[in-house]
């Protein structure tokens, strides 16, 4: 087990999450918030892979990442739906497609609430004190 690697990943995840939440509260651009939230969740999930010293997978698809750690963390149907929605943020919010639809304020709020719970869950599973990581 590599607790230090997981802590480093979770620190980075916290930076993205707290940035996304701050920007949400400031009523900033929803596409920018979406990217921060996507990376926060992606990195939280990948912290579990880092903890086990497994080879890091090269994908931004949260459902695919979850398939590599499904034995460690289970999601209900609503959470899986959110993972699927947030996965689209990487492609739909990162690049300027012609018909880009920005995530709604309500959707972003749901994702923030999910990411907040997920952060706590991952820290609990890996036996890492959340406060030690929030720097």
Biotite code that builds the C-alpha atoms (Angstrom):
import biotite.structure as struc

atoms = struc.array([
    struc.Atom([0.000, 0.000, 0.000], chain_id="A", res_id=1, res_name="UNK", atom_name="CA", element="C"),
    struc.Atom([1.205, 3.495, -0.801], chain_id="A", res_id=2, res_name="UNK", atom_name="CA", element="C"),
    struc.Atom([-0.581, 5.862, 1.539], chain_id="A", res_id=3, res_name="UNK", atom_name="CA", element="C"),
    struc.Atom([1.731, 8.772, 0.672], chain_id="A", res_id=4, res_name="UNK", atom_name="CA", element="C"),
    struc.Atom([0.896, 8.524, -3.038], chain_id="A", res_id=5, res_name="UNK", atom_name="CA", element="C"),
    struc.Atom([-2.825, 8.482, -2.227], chain_id="A", res_id=6, res_name="UNK", atom_name="CA", element="C"),
    struc.Atom([-2.409, 11.560, -0.024], chain_id="A", res_id=7, res_name="UNK", atom_name="CA", element="C"),
    struc.Atom([-0.667, 13.409, -2.858], chain_id="A", res_id=8, res_name="UNK", atom_name="CA", element="C"),
    struc.Atom([-3.486, 12.530, -5.272], chain_id="A", res_id=9, res_name="UNK", atom_name="CA", element="C"),
    struc.Atom([-6.106, 13.572, -2.720], chain_id="A", res_id=10, res_name="UNK", atom_name="CA", element="C"),
    struc.Atom([-4.355, 16.899, -2.106], chain_id="A", res_id=11, res_name="UNK", atom_name="CA", element="C"),
    struc.Atom([-4.572, 17.640, -5.834], chain_id="A", res_id=12, res_name="UNK", atom_name="CA", element="C"),
    struc.Atom([-8.207, 16.510, -5.887], chain_id="A", res_id=13, res_name="UNK", atom_name="CA", element="C"),
    struc.Atom([-8.955, 18.850, -2.983], chain_id="A", res_id=14, res_name="UNK", atom_name="CA", element="C"),
    struc.Atom([-7.399, 21.767, -4.879], chain_id="A", res_id=15, res_name="UNK", atom_name="CA", element="C"),
    struc.Atom([-9.678, 21.152, -7.874], chain_id="A", res_id=16, res_name="UNK", atom_name="CA", element="C"),
    struc.Atom([-12.721, 20.566, -5.700], chain_id="A", res_id=17, res_name="UNK", atom_name="CA", element="C"),
    struc.Atom([-12.260, 23.649, -3.538], chain_id="A", res_id=18, res_name="UNK", atom_name="CA", element="C"),
    struc.Atom([-11.572, 25.733, -6.651], chain_id="A", res_id=19, res_name="UNK", atom_name="CA", element="C"),
    struc.Atom([-14.729, 24.473, -8.341], chain_id="A", res_id=20, res_name="UNK", atom_name="CA", element="C"),
    struc.Atom([-16.808, 25.113, -5.240], chain_id="A", res_id=21, res_name="UNK", atom_name="CA", element="C"),
    struc.Atom([-15.341, 28.620, -4.837], chain_id="A", res_id=22, res_name="UNK", atom_name="CA", element="C"),
    struc.Atom([-16.064, 29.443, -8.486], chain_id="A", res_id=23, res_name="UNK", atom_name="CA", element="C"),
    struc.Atom([-19.592, 28.050, -8.134], chain_id="A", res_id=24, res_name="UNK", atom_name="CA", element="C"),
    struc.Atom([-20.251, 30.298, -5.137], chain_id="A", res_id=25, res_name="UNK", atom_name="CA", element="C"),
    struc.Atom([-18.860, 33.255, -7.118], chain_id="A", res_id=26, res_name="UNK", atom_name="CA", element="C"),
    struc.Atom([-21.291, 32.423, -9.958], chain_id="A", res_id=27, res_name="UNK", atom_name="CA", element="C"),
    struc.Atom([-18.373, 31.985, -12.371], chain_id="A", res_id=28, res_name="UNK", atom_name="CA", element="C"),
    struc.Atom([-18.573, 30.312, -15.791], chain_id="A", res_id=29, res_name="UNK", atom_name="CA", element="C"),
    struc.Atom([-20.171, 26.889, -15.446], chain_id="A", res_id=30, res_name="UNK", atom_name="CA", element="C"),
    struc.Atom([-17.883, 25.262, -18.041], chain_id="A", res_id=31, res_name="UNK", atom_name="CA", element="C"),
    struc.Atom([-14.813, 26.233, -15.992], chain_id="A", res_id=32, res_name="UNK", atom_name="CA", element="C"),
    struc.Atom([-16.442, 24.964, -12.793], chain_id="A", res_id=33, res_name="UNK", atom_name="CA", element="C"),
    struc.Atom([-17.333, 21.711, -14.563], chain_id="A", res_id=34, res_name="UNK", atom_name="CA", element="C"),
    struc.Atom([-13.708, 21.083, -15.531], chain_id="A", res_id=35, res_name="UNK", atom_name="CA", element="C"),
    struc.Atom([-12.492, 21.582, -11.948], chain_id="A", res_id=36, res_name="UNK", atom_name="CA", element="C"),
    struc.Atom([-15.187, 19.249, -10.634], chain_id="A", res_id=37, res_name="UNK", atom_name="CA", element="C"),
    struc.Atom([-14.409, 16.620, -13.263], chain_id="A", res_id=38, res_name="UNK", atom_name="CA", element="C"),
    struc.Atom([-10.728, 16.632, -12.384], chain_id="A", res_id=39, res_name="UNK", atom_name="CA", element="C"),
    struc.Atom([-11.520, 16.558, -8.661], chain_id="A", res_id=40, res_name="UNK", atom_name="CA", element="C"),
    struc.Atom([-13.629, 13.430, -8.996], chain_id="A", res_id=41, res_name="UNK", atom_name="CA", element="C"),
    struc.Atom([-11.240, 11.782, -11.451], chain_id="A", res_id=42, res_name="UNK", atom_name="CA", element="C"),
    struc.Atom([-8.277, 12.338, -9.158], chain_id="A", res_id=43, res_name="UNK", atom_name="CA", element="C"),
    struc.Atom([-10.208, 11.140, -6.082], chain_id="A", res_id=44, res_name="UNK", atom_name="CA", element="C"),
    struc.Atom([-10.925, 7.868, -7.847], chain_id="A", res_id=45, res_name="UNK", atom_name="CA", element="C"),
    struc.Atom([-7.373, 7.551, -9.120], chain_id="A", res_id=46, res_name="UNK", atom_name="CA", element="C"),
    struc.Atom([-6.087, 8.077, -5.558], chain_id="A", res_id=47, res_name="UNK", atom_name="CA", element="C"),
    struc.Atom([-7.492, 4.627, -4.818], chain_id="A", res_id=48, res_name="UNK", atom_name="CA", element="C"),
    struc.Atom([-5.417, 3.156, -7.648], chain_id="A", res_id=49, res_name="UNK", atom_name="CA", element="C"),
    struc.Atom([-2.324, 5.025, -6.442], chain_id="A", res_id=50, res_name="UNK", atom_name="CA", element="C"),
    struc.Atom([-2.890, 3.695, -2.923], chain_id="A", res_id=51, res_name="UNK", atom_name="CA", element="C"),
    struc.Atom([-2.598, 0.159, -4.238], chain_id="A", res_id=52, res_name="UNK", atom_name="CA", element="C"),
    struc.Atom([0.538, 0.945, -6.274], chain_id="A", res_id=53, res_name="UNK", atom_name="CA", element="C"),
    struc.Atom([-1.243, -0.163, -9.433], chain_id="A", res_id=54, res_name="UNK", atom_name="CA", element="C"),
    struc.Atom([-0.436, 1.176, -12.868], chain_id="A", res_id=55, res_name="UNK", atom_name="CA", element="C"),
    struc.Atom([-2.365, 4.386, -13.443], chain_id="A", res_id=56, res_name="UNK", atom_name="CA", element="C"),
    struc.Atom([-4.922, 4.163, -16.204], chain_id="A", res_id=57, res_name="UNK", atom_name="CA", element="C"),
    struc.Atom([-4.875, 6.835, -18.891], chain_id="A", res_id=58, res_name="UNK", atom_name="CA", element="C"),
    struc.Atom([-8.488, 7.853, -19.213], chain_id="A", res_id=59, res_name="UNK", atom_name="CA", element="C"),
    struc.Atom([-10.768, 10.687, -18.131], chain_id="A", res_id=60, res_name="UNK", atom_name="CA", element="C"),
    struc.Atom([-13.873, 8.490, -18.303], chain_id="A", res_id=61, res_name="UNK", atom_name="CA", element="C"),
    struc.Atom([-15.079, 8.174, -14.721], chain_id="A", res_id=62, res_name="UNK", atom_name="CA", element="C"),
    struc.Atom([-17.145, 5.051, -15.377], chain_id="A", res_id=63, res_name="UNK", atom_name="CA", element="C"),
    struc.Atom([-14.065, 3.333, -16.800], chain_id="A", res_id=64, res_name="UNK", atom_name="CA", element="C"),
    struc.Atom([-11.940, 4.439, -13.840], chain_id="A", res_id=65, res_name="UNK", atom_name="CA", element="C"),
    struc.Atom([-14.600, 3.128, -11.464], chain_id="A", res_id=66, res_name="UNK", atom_name="CA", element="C"),
    struc.Atom([-14.508, -0.255, -13.210], chain_id="A", res_id=67, res_name="UNK", atom_name="CA", element="C"),
    struc.Atom([-10.896, -0.590, -12.003], chain_id="A", res_id=68, res_name="UNK", atom_name="CA", element="C"),
    struc.Atom([-11.797, 0.070, -8.364], chain_id="A", res_id=69, res_name="UNK", atom_name="CA", element="C"),
    struc.Atom([-15.317, -1.337, -8.190], chain_id="A", res_id=70, res_name="UNK", atom_name="CA", element="C"),
    struc.Atom([-14.242, -3.809, -5.497], chain_id="A", res_id=71, res_name="UNK", atom_name="CA", element="C"),
    struc.Atom([-13.220, -0.870, -3.273], chain_id="A", res_id=72, res_name="UNK", atom_name="CA", element="C"),
    struc.Atom([-16.123, 1.542, -3.755], chain_id="A", res_id=73, res_name="UNK", atom_name="CA", element="C"),
    struc.Atom([-19.668, 0.950, -4.925], chain_id="A", res_id=74, res_name="UNK", atom_name="CA", element="C"),
    struc.Atom([-22.010, 3.582, -6.304], chain_id="A", res_id=75, res_name="UNK", atom_name="CA", element="C"),
    struc.Atom([-25.774, 3.544, -6.435], chain_id="A", res_id=76, res_name="UNK", atom_name="CA", element="C"),
    struc.Atom([-27.677, 4.229, -9.659], chain_id="A", res_id=77, res_name="UNK", atom_name="CA", element="C"),
    struc.Atom([-27.884, 7.995, -9.089], chain_id="A", res_id=78, res_name="UNK", atom_name="CA", element="C"),
    struc.Atom([-24.156, 8.222, -8.364], chain_id="A", res_id=79, res_name="UNK", atom_name="CA", element="C"),
    struc.Atom([-23.310, 6.228, -11.490], chain_id="A", res_id=80, res_name="UNK", atom_name="CA", element="C"),
    struc.Atom([-25.512, 8.596, -13.480], chain_id="A", res_id=81, res_name="UNK", atom_name="CA", element="C"),
    struc.Atom([-23.568, 11.538, -12.029], chain_id="A", res_id=82, res_name="UNK", atom_name="CA", element="C"),
    struc.Atom([-20.251, 9.882, -12.914], chain_id="A", res_id=83, res_name="UNK", atom_name="CA", element="C"),
    struc.Atom([-21.494, 9.525, -16.468], chain_id="A", res_id=84, res_name="UNK", atom_name="CA", element="C"),
    struc.Atom([-22.621, 13.175, -16.616], chain_id="A", res_id=85, res_name="UNK", atom_name="CA", element="C"),
    struc.Atom([-19.368, 14.449, -15.135], chain_id="A", res_id=86, res_name="UNK", atom_name="CA", element="C"),
    struc.Atom([-17.364, 12.357, -17.611], chain_id="A", res_id=87, res_name="UNK", atom_name="CA", element="C"),
    struc.Atom([-18.877, 14.428, -20.406], chain_id="A", res_id=88, res_name="UNK", atom_name="CA", element="C"),
    struc.Atom([-17.548, 17.606, -18.800], chain_id="A", res_id=89, res_name="UNK", atom_name="CA", element="C"),
    struc.Atom([-14.065, 16.706, -19.929], chain_id="A", res_id=90, res_name="UNK", atom_name="CA", element="C"),
    struc.Atom([-15.008, 16.671, -23.596], chain_id="A", res_id=91, res_name="UNK", atom_name="CA", element="C"),
    struc.Atom([-17.962, 19.042, -23.676], chain_id="A", res_id=92, res_name="UNK", atom_name="CA", element="C"),
    struc.Atom([-16.615, 21.770, -21.379], chain_id="A", res_id=93, res_name="UNK", atom_name="CA", element="C"),
    struc.Atom([-12.912, 21.616, -22.232], chain_id="A", res_id=94, res_name="UNK", atom_name="CA", element="C"),
    struc.Atom([-13.218, 22.351, -25.908], chain_id="A", res_id=95, res_name="UNK", atom_name="CA", element="C"),
    struc.Atom([-15.309, 24.931, -27.791], chain_id="A", res_id=96, res_name="UNK", atom_name="CA", element="C"),
    struc.Atom([-17.744, 22.862, -29.863], chain_id="A", res_id=97, res_name="UNK", atom_name="CA", element="C"),
    struc.Atom([-20.296, 24.745, -31.899], chain_id="A", res_id=98, res_name="UNK", atom_name="CA", element="C"),
    struc.Atom([-23.357, 23.556, -29.968], chain_id="A", res_id=99, res_name="UNK", atom_name="CA", element="C"),
    struc.Atom([-21.868, 23.367, -26.483], chain_id="A", res_id=100, res_name="UNK", atom_name="CA", element="C"),
    struc.Atom([-24.451, 23.256, -23.703], chain_id="A", res_id=101, res_name="UNK", atom_name="CA", element="C"),
    struc.Atom([-23.186, 24.618, -20.403], chain_id="A", res_id=102, res_name="UNK", atom_name="CA", element="C"),
    struc.Atom([-23.948, 22.623, -17.229], chain_id="A", res_id=103, res_name="UNK", atom_name="CA", element="C"),
    struc.Atom([-26.817, 24.173, -15.272], chain_id="A", res_id=104, res_name="UNK", atom_name="CA", element="C"),
    struc.Atom([-26.376, 25.654, -11.824], chain_id="A", res_id=105, res_name="UNK", atom_name="CA", element="C"),
    struc.Atom([-28.593, 22.902, -10.402], chain_id="A", res_id=106, res_name="UNK", atom_name="CA", element="C"),
    struc.Atom([-26.563, 20.154, -12.039], chain_id="A", res_id=107, res_name="UNK", atom_name="CA", element="C"),
    struc.Atom([-23.323, 21.650, -10.762], chain_id="A", res_id=108, res_name="UNK", atom_name="CA", element="C"),
    struc.Atom([-24.777, 21.827, -7.249], chain_id="A", res_id=109, res_name="UNK", atom_name="CA", element="C"),
    struc.Atom([-25.601, 18.094, -7.394], chain_id="A", res_id=110, res_name="UNK", atom_name="CA", element="C"),
    struc.Atom([-22.066, 17.337, -8.587], chain_id="A", res_id=111, res_name="UNK", atom_name="CA", element="C"),
    struc.Atom([-20.516, 19.464, -5.822], chain_id="A", res_id=112, res_name="UNK", atom_name="CA", element="C"),
    struc.Atom([-22.566, 17.647, -3.189], chain_id="A", res_id=113, res_name="UNK", atom_name="CA", element="C"),
    struc.Atom([-21.589, 14.285, -4.671], chain_id="A", res_id=114, res_name="UNK", atom_name="CA", element="C"),
    struc.Atom([-17.894, 15.226, -4.878], chain_id="A", res_id=115, res_name="UNK", atom_name="CA", element="C"),
    struc.Atom([-17.933, 16.388, -1.255], chain_id="A", res_id=116, res_name="UNK", atom_name="CA", element="C"),
    struc.Atom([-19.392, 13.050, -0.115], chain_id="A", res_id=117, res_name="UNK", atom_name="CA", element="C"),
    struc.Atom([-17.014, 11.136, -2.393], chain_id="A", res_id=118, res_name="UNK", atom_name="CA", element="C"),
    struc.Atom([-13.978, 12.875, -0.938], chain_id="A", res_id=119, res_name="UNK", atom_name="CA", element="C"),
    struc.Atom([-15.006, 11.796, 2.556], chain_id="A", res_id=120, res_name="UNK", atom_name="CA", element="C"),
    struc.Atom([-15.753, 8.245, 1.388], chain_id="A", res_id=121, res_name="UNK", atom_name="CA", element="C"),
    struc.Atom([-12.386, 7.843, -0.327], chain_id="A", res_id=122, res_name="UNK", atom_name="CA", element="C"),
    struc.Atom([-10.523, 9.196, 2.697], chain_id="A", res_id=123, res_name="UNK", atom_name="CA", element="C"),
    struc.Atom([-12.445, 6.829, 4.985], chain_id="A", res_id=124, res_name="UNK", atom_name="CA", element="C"),
    struc.Atom([-11.803, 3.798, 2.758], chain_id="A", res_id=125, res_name="UNK", atom_name="CA", element="C"),
    struc.Atom([-8.067, 4.601, 2.570], chain_id="A", res_id=126, res_name="UNK", atom_name="CA", element="C"),
    struc.Atom([-7.935, 5.478, 6.288], chain_id="A", res_id=127, res_name="UNK", atom_name="CA", element="C"),
    struc.Atom([-6.631, 8.963, 5.571], chain_id="A", res_id=128, res_name="UNK", atom_name="CA", element="C"),
    struc.Atom([-7.580, 11.923, 7.751], chain_id="A", res_id=129, res_name="UNK", atom_name="CA", element="C"),
    struc.Atom([-9.343, 14.462, 5.519], chain_id="A", res_id=130, res_name="UNK", atom_name="CA", element="C"),
    struc.Atom([-7.918, 17.394, 7.456], chain_id="A", res_id=131, res_name="UNK", atom_name="CA", element="C"),
    struc.Atom([-4.347, 16.191, 6.823], chain_id="A", res_id=132, res_name="UNK", atom_name="CA", element="C"),
    struc.Atom([-4.989, 16.447, 3.100], chain_id="A", res_id=133, res_name="UNK", atom_name="CA", element="C"),
    struc.Atom([-6.809, 19.788, 2.901], chain_id="A", res_id=134, res_name="UNK", atom_name="CA", element="C"),
    struc.Atom([-3.856, 22.122, 2.487], chain_id="A", res_id=135, res_name="UNK", atom_name="CA", element="C"),
])
